[in-house]
Amino acid sequence: MKSKKFIIAALAIGVAVYGGFLIKKTFFEKGYANKEDAKETLLSYYVISLGLPDTKENRDKYRSMTLEQLKKELNLQDIVVE
């Protein structure tokens, strides 16, 4: 009987911890997963802001810009990249 209660309690704690992790990830973490994703997204925004179609060729023209330059050009200095 005690082992059954222990297993149920352990599962409940595990579900609570995992639920907390999902809530944190959904509501509190901001930014992009990595620098490559951030740069690709910001390149798309930058190309569109220039009035060009968002194509790979147009993004490649500006790929030499750093992530910081892109954020500065788009006035997005508060974006977090982990």
C-alpha positions in Angstrom: 0.0 0.0 0.0 2.8 2.4 0.9 4.6 1.7 -2.4 1.5 2.4 -4.4 1.1 5.8 -2.6 4.8 6.5 -3.2 4.5 5.8 -6.9 1.4 8.0 -7.2 3.2 10.8 -5.4 6.3 10.5 -7.5 4.2 10.6 -10.7 2.3 13.6 -9.4 5.5 15.5 -8.6 6.9 14.6 -12.1 3.8 15.8 -13.8 3.9 19.1 -11.8 7.6 19.7 -12.6 7.0 19.0 -16.3 3.9 21.2 -16.4 5.9 24.0 -14.8 8.6 23.6 -17.4 6.1 23.8 -20.2 4.4 26.9 -18.6 7.8 28.6 -18.3 8.8 27.8 -21.8 5.4 29.0 -23.2 4.9 32.2 -21.3 8.2 33.4 -19.9 11.0 32.5 -22.3 11.3 35.1 -25.1 13.6 35.2 -28.1 14.9 32.6 -30.5 16.3 29.1 -29.9 19.6 29.8 -31.5 21.5 32.4 -33.5 20.9 30.8 -36.9 17.1 30.9 -36.4 17.2 34.5 -35.2 19.4 35.6 -38.1 17.2 33.9 -40.7 14.0 35.4 -39.3 15.6 38.9 -39.0 16.9 38.6 -42.5 13.4 38.0 -43.7 12.1 41.0 -41.8 14.9 43.2 -43.1 14.3 42.2 -46.8 10.6 42.8 -46.4 11.3 46.2 -44.8 13.3 47.1 -47.8 10.3 46.4 -50.0 11.8 43.3 -51.6 10.2 39.9 -51.9 11.2 37.5 -49.2 13.2 35.0 -51.3 16.3 33.1 -50.6 18.2 35.1 -53.2 17.3 38.4 -51.6 18.1 37.1 -48.1 21.5 35.9 -49.4 22.4 39.5 -50.5 22.3 40.7 -46.9 23.5 37.5 -45.2 26.9 39.1 -44.5 25.2 41.4 -41.9 25.7 40.4 -38.3 22.9 39.7 -36.0 23.6 42.9 -34.1 23.5 44.9 -37.4 20.2 43.4 -38.3 18.7 44.1 -34.9 19.9 47.7 -35.1 18.5 48.3 -38.6 15.1 46.9 -37.5 15.2 48.7 -34.1 14.9 45.4 -32.2 17.6 45.6 -29.6 15.5 43.9 -27.0 15.4 40.5 -28.7 17.1 37.7 -26.8 19.1 34.9 -28.5 20.1 32.0 -26.3 
